[in-house]
Amino acid sequence: MAGSMTFAQWGNDLYTGRRSYPIVAKRRLWFSIVAALGLASILILVVKPLTLGIDFRGGSEFTVENVTSTEQSVAVDAVHEVLPEDEPRVAVVGQTAVRVQTAQVEGADETAIVEALAEGYGVDASDVEASFVGPTWGAAVSERALWGVVVFVLLAAAFMAIYFRAWRMSVAGILAMLSDLLVSAGVYALVGWEVTPSTIIGFLTILGFSLYDKMVVFDKVRENTTGVLDQSRSTYAERANLAVNQTLVRSINTSVVALLPVAGILFLGALWLGAGTLRDLALSLFVGIAVGAASSIFLATPLDVALREREPKYRDHTRSVLAERERLATEGGHDAELAAAAAGKAQLIPGHHQGNAAQPRRKR
């Protein structure tokens, strides 16, 4: 139908440069949005810190099976009979189980809580399973989780610096990934769910997904910008922007395909069916994949361009290209593509009219 455009046609137009969105040109807007989200996440984490699970903080855990009612106040009252000052954390697991976490108790206090929970929920004491995690184990788990994130970030930075032979892309990629982690942690704290080992696995997974997405975009940027300083048809920012547009459809498709099964786990498995063991992993994955895809498009490459343009050679090259276009537009040069670009009406495509015509044609 005339006037209509399919998704495939839209993607093809983006790749060939017939259609282009000024993503890199609006980098100050994206930086402001990311800064606002980062500040909001920090404020959330300060006002409402992450709720650490028992694996990190230590304590006792009681799981009540075969209950007919999952009313959480019953568990709270049962714990207060033995530990009046304790504020237990109660969670419903599935349809017939309740999980209760308290400060670490042993001996008579543990037996008393088991009996109180059994009486409160009307089940046998054998249906109440008790376990505990010591503070030393919790501290060790926390330390390992932190080191896992640090090691991943350092290895990712080294890999990008070596692969792209450019520290700017490495810095831009790492800053974008850290922003993904910060925003994801802010959302997680806002929801208030406990941070468990599954959560940490989810965070490490989204860092890996985010790294993969950024590597694809950066690889296209490198391809488009090879030899950019040896020509005067387009700037580094324009060729990088073309790369982002060329990989836009791939980023969207990959993110949607990854989000669909995670959304199924989160909304169907965890929230509807009550599979509490899945929700920690699913929430961190869902938020992280969405945020990581957005940062790959709107943050990583614009950061790389901002770092490049701080260098004199890129800054001078940009000024030279823009000045030449302005001259051609003023003199009415015969190079229609350059004249249109000078007027902001065309996207210059690397590889077009190259060779002897790589330099702008002079007016005869």
Kinemage of the C-alpha trace (Angstrom):
@kinemage 1
@onewidth
@group {chain A} dominant
@subgroup {mainchain}
@vectorlist {calphas} color= white
{ca met a 1} P 0.000 0.000 0.000
{ca ala a 2} L 1.259 3.448 -0.944
{ca gly a 3} L 2.479 5.523 1.972
{ca ser a 4} L 2.897 2.535 4.293
{ca met a 5} L 6.210 1.149 5.497
{ca thr a 6} L 7.008 -2.276 6.866
{ca phe a 7} L 9.439 -2.891 9.705
{ca ala a 8} L 11.839 -4.491 7.222
{ca gln a 9} L 11.710 -1.441 4.943
{ca trp a 10} L 12.289 0.831 7.919
{ca gly a 11} L 15.311 -1.208 8.955
{ca asn a 12} L 16.677 -1.200 5.402
{ca asp a 13} L 16.301 2.590 5.194
{ca leu a 14} L 18.192 2.946 8.462
{ca tyr a 15} L 21.004 0.738 7.251
{ca thr a 16} L 21.417 2.455 3.890
{ca gly a 17} L 21.170 5.920 5.409
{ca arg a 18} L 18.002 6.989 3.576
{ca arg a 19} L 16.442 7.407 7.005
{ca ser a 20} L 18.439 8.553 10.024
{ca tyr a 21} L 17.779 9.627 13.609
{ca pro a 22} L 20.178 12.176 15.151
{ca ile a 23} L 20.973 10.048 18.188
{ca val a 24} L 24.579 11.161 18.548
{ca ala a 25} L 23.735 14.800 17.820
{ca lys a 26} L 21.337 14.815 20.779
{ca arg a 27} L 23.847 13.284 23.157
{ca arg a 28} L 23.511 16.065 25.721
{ca leu a 29} L 19.829 15.175 26.087
{ca trp a 30} L 20.645 11.477 26.622
{ca phe a 31} L 23.423 12.347 29.083
{ca ser a 32} L 20.980 14.512 31.051
{ca ile a 33} L 18.375 11.744 31.154
{ca val a 34} L 20.937 9.148 32.271
{ca ala a 35} L 22.291 11.540 34.913
{ca ala a 36} L 18.761 12.132 36.229
{ca leu a 37} L 18.037 8.388 36.352
{ca gly a 38} L 21.375 7.732 38.045
{ca leu a 39} L 20.760 10.438 40.655
{ca ala a 40} L 17.259 9.107 41.274
{ca ser a 41} L 18.651 5.583 41.719
{ca ile a 42} L 21.253 6.818 44.206
{ca leu a 43} L 18.583 8.668 46.204
{ca ile a 44} L 16.401 5.544 46.231
{ca leu a 45} L 19.314 3.415 47.424
{ca val a 46} L 20.063 5.944 50.205
{ca val a 47} L 16.460 6.344 51.355
{ca lys a 48} L 15.468 2.723 50.784
{ca pro a 49} L 18.579 0.519 50.733
{ca leu a 50} L 18.631 -2.872 49.098
{ca thr a 51} L 16.996 -5.541 51.214
{ca leu a 52} L 19.698 -8.161 51.657
{ca gly a 53} L 18.553 -11.753 51.795
{ca ile a 54} L 19.542 -14.188 54.499
{ca asp a 55} L 22.455 -15.475 52.388
{ca phe a 56} L 24.151 -12.083 52.790
{ca arg a 57} L 23.170 -10.913 56.258
{ca gly a 58} L 22.882 -14.256 58.071
{ca gly a 59} L 19.979 -15.429 60.240
{ca ser a 60} L 17.452 -18.242 60.633
{ca glu a 61} L 14.897 -19.351 58.078
{ca phe a 62} L 11.707 -21.328 58.641
{ca thr a 63} L 9.671 -22.809 55.793
{ca val a 64} L 6.108 -23.834 56.617
{ca glu a 65} L 4.686 -26.380 54.152
{ca asn a 66} L 1.126 -27.587 53.464
{ca val a 67} L -0.565 -24.464 54.817
{ca thr a 68} L -4.216 -23.770 54.001
{ca ser a 69} L -3.794 -20.045 54.564
{ca thr a 70} L -0.784 -17.932 53.588
{ca glu a 71} L -1.674 -14.993 55.815
{ca gln a 72} L 1.643 -13.364 56.668
{ca ser a 73} L 0.461 -11.832 59.956
{ca val a 74} L 0.193 -15.347 61.412
{ca ala a 75} L 3.949 -15.829 60.970
{ca val a 76} L 4.727 -12.405 62.438
{ca asp a 77} L 2.633 -13.131 65.543
{ca ala a 78} L 4.232 -16.563 65.960
{ca val a 79} L 7.762 -15.119 65.866
{ca his a 80} L 6.850 -12.295 68.267
{ca glu a 81} L 5.777 -14.858 70.840
{ca val a 82} L 9.432 -15.931 71.085
{ca leu a 83} L 11.321 -12.842 69.834
{ca pro a 84} L 9.212 -9.756 70.690
{ca glu a 85} L 11.806 -7.306 69.308
{ca asp a 86} L 12.477 -9.091 66.021
{ca glu a 87} L 10.882 -7.987 62.741
{ca pro a 88} L 10.647 -11.181 60.652
{ca arg a 89} L 10.573 -11.155 56.869
{ca val a 90} L 7.715 -13.227 55.551
{ca ala a 91} L 7.226 -14.350 51.955
{ca val a 92} L 4.677 -16.613 50.300
{ca val a 93} L 6.277 -19.423 48.298
{ca gly a 94} L 3.869 -20.957 45.812
{ca gln a 95} L 0.327 -21.633 46.952
{ca thr a 96} L 0.913 -23.748 50.065
{ca ala a 97} L 4.134 -22.571 51.699
{ca val a 98} L 5.351 -19.613 53.739
{ca arg a 99} L 8.974 -18.631 54.294
{ca val a 100} L 9.919 -16.776 57.474
{ca gln a 101} L 13.331 -15.222 58.112
{ca thr a 102} L 14.428 -14.014 61.544
{ca ala a 103} L 17.542 -13.134 63.469
{ca gln a 104} L 19.704 -16.172 64.107
{ca val a 105} L 18.218 -18.452 66.771
{ca glu a 106} L 19.256 -21.850 68.048
{ca gly a 107} L 18.248 -24.432 70.601
{ca ala a 108} L 15.118 -23.710 72.627
{ca asp a 109} L 14.253 -20.507 70.757
{ca glu a 110} L 14.356 -22.304 67.411
{ca thr a 111} L 12.151 -25.105 68.747
{ca ala a 112} L 9.712 -22.579 70.213
{ca ile a 113} L 9.386 -20.723 66.860
{ca val a 114} L 8.826 -24.012 64.996
{ca glu a 115} L 6.045 -24.937 67.396
{ca ala a 116} L 4.493 -21.464 67.256
{ca leu a 117} L 4.463 -21.496 63.467
{ca ala a 118} L 2.996 -24.998 63.355
{ca glu a 119} L 0.234 -23.975 65.756
{ca gly a 120} L -0.452 -20.699 63.965
{ca tyr a 121} L -0.849 -22.314 60.548
{ca gly a 122} L -2.498 -25.487 61.831
{ca val a 123} L 0.140 -27.921 60.569
{ca asp a 124} L 2.391 -30.528 62.160
{ca ala a 125} L 5.770 -29.456 63.498
{ca ser a 126} L 7.325 -31.802 60.913
{ca asp a 127} L 5.951 -29.479 58.208
{ca val a 128} L 8.161 -26.643 59.491
{ca glu a 129} L 11.742 -26.816 58.248
{ca ala a 130} L 14.352 -24.743 60.109
{ca ser a 131} L 17.811 -23.705 58.901
{ca phe a 132} L 20.247 -20.884 59.515
{ca val a 133} L 23.082 -19.012 57.829
{ca gly a 134} L 25.875 -17.707 60.021
{ca pro a 135} L 27.154 -14.120 59.721
{ca thr a 136} L 30.571 -15.335 58.549
{ca trp a 137} L 29.016 -17.189 55.631
{ca gly a 138} L 26.860 -14.172 54.779
{ca ala a 139} L 29.894 -11.880 54.754
{ca ala a 140} L 31.793 -14.310 52.540
{ca val a 141} L 28.905 -14.473 50.036
{ca ser a 142} L 28.684 -10.666 49.946
{ca glu a 143} L 32.426 -10.363 49.344
{ca arg a 144} L 32.361 -12.924 46.546
{ca ala a 145} L 29.418 -11.181 44.874
{ca leu a 146} L 31.230 -7.843 44.979
{ca trp a 147} L 34.430 -9.330 43.609
{ca gly a 148} L 32.448 -11.048 40.860
{ca val a 149} L 31.140 -7.704 39.633
{ca val a 150} L 34.552 -5.993 39.939
{ca val a 151} L 36.389 -8.760 38.066
{ca phe a 152} L 33.763 -8.790 35.303
{ca val a 153} L 34.025 -5.027 34.793
{ca leu a 154} L 37.847 -5.083 34.715
{ca leu a 155} L 37.964 -7.983 32.258
{ca ala a 156} L 35.338 -6.329 30.053
{ca ala a 157} L 37.314 -3.067 30.037
{ca ala a 158} L 40.553 -4.846 29.114
{ca phe a 159} L 38.847 -6.899 26.399
{ca met a 160} L 37.254 -3.866 24.722
{ca ala a 161} L 40.455 -1.848 24.905
{ca ile a 162} L 42.419 -4.667 23.236
{ca tyr a 163} L 39.760 -5.624 20.677
{ca phe a 164} L 38.962 -2.094 19.507
{ca arg a 165} L 42.476 -0.764 20.132
{ca ala a 166} L 40.839 2.338 21.605
{ca trp a 167} L 40.576 3.201 25.284
{ca arg a 168} L 37.694 5.606 24.578
{ca met a 169} L 35.347 2.819 23.520
{ca ser a 170} L 36.396 0.830 26.561
{ca val a 171} L 35.679 3.745 28.908
{ca ala a 172} L 32.383 4.535 27.171
{ca gly a 173} L 31.269 0.898 27.330
{ca ile a 174} L 32.166 0.494 31.000
{ca leu a 175} L 30.447 3.748 31.999
{ca ala a 176} L 27.336 2.651 30.107
{ca met a 177} L 27.370 -0.774 31.799
{ca leu a 178} L 27.820 0.781 35.247
{ca ser a 179} L 24.854 3.053 34.564
{ca asp a 180} L 22.850 -0.067 33.648
{ca leu a 181} L 23.820 -1.639 36.961
{ca leu a 182} L 23.013 1.499 38.969
{ca val a 183} L 19.566 2.008 37.425
{ca ser a 184} L 18.749 -1.709 37.763
{ca ala a 185} L 19.756 -1.622 41.445
{ca gly a 186} L 17.618 1.480 41.971
{ca val a 187} L 14.559 -0.208 40.473
{ca tyr a 188} L 15.232 -3.337 42.525
{ca ala a 189} L 15.474 -1.287 45.736
{ca leu a 190} L 12.280 0.579 44.838
{ca val a 191} L 10.371 -2.688 44.401
{ca gly a 192} L 11.745 -3.860 47.746
{ca trp a 193} L 12.427 -7.493 46.905
{ca glu a 194} L 15.283 -9.240 48.673
{ca val a 195} L 18.710 -9.434 47.108
{ca thr a 196} L 19.601 -13.101 46.855
{ca pro a 197} L 22.388 -14.996 45.059
{ca ser a 198} L 19.921 -15.293 42.172
{ca thr a 199} L 19.772 -11.508 42.026
{ca ile a 200} L 23.554 -11.272 41.757
{ca ile a 201} L 23.522 -13.887 38.998
{ca gly a 202} L 20.909 -11.777 37.244
{ca phe a 203} L 23.032 -8.636 37.546
{ca leu a 204} L 26.093 -10.427 36.155
{ca thr a 205} L 23.952 -11.775 33.316
{ca ile a 206} L 22.666 -8.332 32.354
{ca leu a 207} L 26.227 -7.001 32.395
{ca gly a 208} L 27.127 -9.739 29.932
{ca phe a 209} L 24.104 -8.960 27.749
{ca ser a 210} L 24.886 -5.246 27.893
{ca leu a 211} L 28.523 -5.890 26.924
{ca tyr a 212} L 27.456 -8.011 23.955
{ca asp a 213} L 25.043 -5.361 22.685
{ca lys a 214} L 27.621 -2.595 22.987
{ca met a 215} L 30.296 -4.696 21.279
{ca val a 216} L 28.045 -5.089 18.231
{ca val a 217} L 27.388 -1.345 18.008
{ca phe a 218} L 31.046 -0.438 18.601
{ca asp a 219} L 32.164 -2.917 15.962
{ca lys a 220} L 29.987 -1.126 13.410
{ca val a 221} L 31.283 2.235 14.620
{ca arg a 222} L 34.854 1.047 14.093
{ca glu a 223} L 33.996 -0.215 10.617
{ca asn a 224} L 32.372 3.079 9.630
{ca thr a 225} L 35.055 5.322 11.107
{ca thr a 226} L 38.140 3.608 9.720
{ca gly a 227} L 40.137 6.316 7.967
{ca val a 228} L 37.661 9.014 8.927
{ca leu a 229} L 40.447 11.589 9.410
{ca asp a 230} L 41.746 10.967 5.866
{ca gln a 231} L 38.606 12.282 4.154
{ca ser a 232} L 36.499 15.427 4.361
{ca arg a 233} L 33.017 14.223 3.468
{ca ser a 234} L 31.765 13.355 6.957
{ca thr a 235} L 32.715 13.748 10.596
{ca tyr a 236} L 33.429 11.056 13.161
{ca ala a 237} L 30.129 11.864 14.894
{ca glu a 238} L 28.148 11.422 11.657
{ca arg a 239} L 29.700 8.069 10.848
{ca ala a 240} L 29.205 6.885 14.425
{ca asn a 241} L 25.576 8.015 14.264
{ca leu a 242} L 25.124 6.020 11.070
{ca ala a 243} L 26.486 2.957 12.864
{ca val a 244} L 23.950 3.364 15.672
{ca asn a 245} L 21.126 3.655 13.128
{ca gln a 246} L 22.406 0.638 11.213
{ca thr a 247} L 22.371 -1.528 14.358
{ca leu a 248} L 19.144 -0.073 15.770
{ca val a 249} L 16.865 -2.794 14.384
{ca arg a 250} L 19.248 -5.535 15.543
{ca ser a 251} L 19.319 -4.054 19.063
{ca ile a 252} L 15.522 -3.845 19.192
{ca asn a 253} L 15.017 -7.384 17.884
{ca thr a 254} L 17.601 -8.892 20.233
{ca ser a 255} L 16.149 -7.097 23.251
{ca val a 256} L 12.560 -8.062 22.470
{ca val a 257} L 13.512 -11.709 21.936
{ca ala a 258} L 15.405 -11.712 25.248
{ca leu a 259} L 12.666 -9.870 27.169
{ca leu a 260} L 9.782 -12.123 26.125
{ca pro a 261} L 10.856 -15.281 28.014
{ca val a 262} L 12.068 -13.228 30.989
{ca ala a 263} L 8.698 -11.428 31.087
{ca gly a 264} L 7.016 -14.844 31.075
{ca ile a 265} L 9.105 -15.951 34.064
{ca leu a 266} L 8.504 -12.701 35.934
{ca phe a 267} L 4.821 -12.048 35.344
{ca leu a 268} L 3.497 -15.574 34.891
{ca gly a 269} L 5.859 -17.703 36.948
{ca ala a 270} L 6.749 -15.361 39.795
{ca leu a 271} L 3.798 -12.997 40.174
{ca trp a 272} L 0.882 -15.121 39.016
{ca leu a 273} L 1.930 -18.663 39.906
{ca gly a 274} L 3.853 -17.543 42.977
{ca ala a 275} L 7.209 -19.115 42.118
{ca gly a 276} L 9.176 -16.964 44.560
{ca thr a 277} L 12.484 -18.643 43.756
{ca leu a 278} L 12.310 -17.223 40.231
{ca arg a 279} L 11.237 -13.658 40.813
{ca asp a 280} L 14.606 -12.383 42.122
{ca leu a 281} L 16.392 -13.530 38.985
{ca ala a 282} L 13.562 -12.517 36.642
{ca leu a 283} L 13.225 -8.944 37.938
{ca ser a 284} L 16.929 -8.184 37.695
{ca leu a 285} L 17.059 -9.681 34.195
{ca phe a 286} L 13.945 -7.878 32.947
{ca val a 287} L 15.023 -4.431 34.124
{ca gly a 288} L 18.669 -4.951 33.191
{ca ile a 289} L 18.009 -6.128 29.624
{ca ala a 290} L 15.674 -3.192 28.945
{ca val a 291} L 18.091 -0.654 30.438
{ca gly a 292} L 21.103 -2.246 28.745
{ca ala a 293} L 19.481 -2.088 25.311
{ca ala a 294} L 18.623 1.579 25.793
{ca ser a 295} L 22.144 2.468 26.938
{ca ser a 296} L 23.660 0.666 23.939
{ca ile a 297} L 21.673 2.940 21.645
{ca phe a 298} L 21.566 6.254 23.487
{ca leu a 299} L 24.613 6.268 25.754
{ca ala a 300} L 27.579 4.122 24.724
{ca thr a 301} L 28.295 5.562 21.263
{ca pro a 302} L 27.458 9.180 22.208
{ca leu a 303} L 29.948 8.816 25.078
{ca asp a 304} L 32.587 7.533 22.676
{ca val a 305} L 31.964 10.504 20.362
{ca ala a 306} L 32.131 12.956 23.271
{ca leu a 307} L 35.503 11.515 24.311
{ca arg a 308} L 36.829 11.574 20.740
{ca glu a 309} L 35.849 15.183 20.165
{ca arg a 310} L 37.874 16.263 23.179
{ca glu a 311} L 40.976 15.424 21.156
{ca pro a 312} L 42.334 18.227 18.929
{ca lys a 313} L 42.659 16.078 15.796
{ca tyr a 314} L 39.001 15.000 15.835
{ca arg a 315} L 37.812 18.460 16.845
{ca asp a 316} L 39.831 20.104 14.050
{ca his a 317} L 38.633 17.530 11.516
{ca thr a 318} L 35.006 18.207 12.426
{ca arg a 319} L 35.498 21.951 12.011
{ca ser a 320} L 37.194 21.396 8.650
{ca val a 321} L 34.377 19.207 7.318
{ca leu a 322} L 31.663 21.608 8.447
{ca ala a 323} L 33.538 24.606 7.029
{ca glu a 324} L 33.929 22.880 3.656
{ca arg a 325} L 30.233 22.085 3.532
{ca glu a 326} L 29.349 25.633 4.382
{ca arg a 327} L 31.610 26.847 1.578
{ca leu a 328} L 30.010 24.474 -0.921
{ca ala a 329} L 26.536 25.487 0.153
{ca thr a 330} L 27.438 29.174 -0.155
{ca glu a 331} L 29.108 28.796 -3.550
{ca gly a 332} L 26.444 26.436 -4.902
{ca gly a 333} L 28.861 23.578 -5.457
{ca his a 334} L 28.042 20.776 -7.867
{ca asp a 335} L 28.275 18.007 -5.262
{ca ala a 336} L 24.572 17.621 -4.515
{ca glu a 337} L 25.113 15.192 -1.662
{ca leu a 338} L 27.525 17.481 0.162
{ca ala a 339} L 25.325 20.504 -0.442
{ca ala a 340} L 22.327 18.637 0.978
{ca ala a 341} L 24.387 17.543 3.964
{ca ala a 342} L 25.432 21.127 4.544
{ca ala a 343} L 21.761 22.045 4.664
{ca gly a 344} L 21.072 19.157 7.080
{ca lys a 345} L 18.964 17.197 4.584
{ca ala a 346} L 21.050 14.080 3.973
{ca gln a 347} L 22.932 11.408 5.819
{ca leu a 348} L 26.391 10.873 4.395
{ca ile a 349} L 27.108 7.203 3.954
{ca pro a 350} L 30.700 5.934 4.287
{ca gly a 351} L 31.749 4.076 1.171
{ca his a 352} L 29.583 6.067 -1.244
{ca his a 353} L 31.431 7.971 -3.946
{ca gln a 354} L 34.817 7.047 -2.524
{ca gly a 355} L 38.103 6.523 -4.292
{ca asn a 356} L 39.169 9.567 -6.251
{ca ala a 357} L 35.953 11.278 -5.248
{ca ala a 358} L 36.614 10.860 -1.535
{ca gln a 359} L 37.493 14.538 -1.365
{ca pro a 360} L 34.749 17.076 -2.116
{ca arg a 361} L 34.657 18.074 -5.778
{ca arg a 362} L 35.677 21.643 -6.303
{ca lys a 363} L 33.638 24.090 -8.303
{ca arg a 364} L 35.212 24.510 -11.696
